[in-house]
Amino acid sequence: MTLPQFAFIKAGWHADIVERALDGFLSEIPAEQVTVYNVPGAFEMPMLAQKLALTGRFDAIACAALVVDGGIYRHDFVASTVVDGLMRVGLDTQVPVLSVSLTPHQFQETDHHRAIFRAHFVTKGKEAALAAKALVDATGAESRAA
């Protein structure tokens, strides 16, 4: 039987924080079962997730981004659009798509805030990995890969 395969998509904005989600994900799923993809920002994640889901190579896909309020009212729109898009990809393709896409109410470019969100992303990455494994087990996705 072939081991389940996972894709992990991460956005480039605030990469030093977002990368921690991958660290958390890899603490629960061996690296040889994970293929990592980079996109410029959160908005690009649903399209790549859909493209990857349609290949049939992946049993689940996790996506990570940090969408912050940059002073222009668009972060709520971006975050909502991204999460809705990721959910639609999962529903349309029947490949589980998990979101580690966070939109904090308060984010400041300080060492203190960066440390808080780095730690939080590790936790959320672990949670995404555990959810991905549970969904693969529940849907029998590993039998599709065999």
Phi, psi and omega in degrees: 000136179280140178290146177300146179245140183234143171254144176231116181255130179230139180278149184281334179295132182057044185304326181296335177271312183299324179303331180296330177297321177295320177303314179296318180300314182287346175285345181246338182231129181301141183303329181290350177258004185236127172251127186258137178233144177247140174231159182300314183211180183299322185301333182275350185296315183300322181294316178292321178302317179297314180300317180292319180299321182288345178289336184079004182277340189243140179272337176200156182228132175244143182229134183232136177201156172240115181251114184246158176284108181266017179094351176244127184291089173214347184296321178296317179298312181298310182300314180296316180297318181295310182295319176299318179296318179296319178297318180298319178301313180298315180293319182288326186257348185065018172258122180302131177236120183252146182247126168245049182255109187248144179231092182288148175291324183231118173221127178236145179283065178238157178300322181298310180294320180298319179296318179300313183286329174300312180297319180296321180292327174300312179300314182293327176295318176298315180298321178295319179297316179296320177294319179299315179296319179296319179292321177297316178297317183291328184264354182069028184298330182296334179286335176291327183284340183287000000 
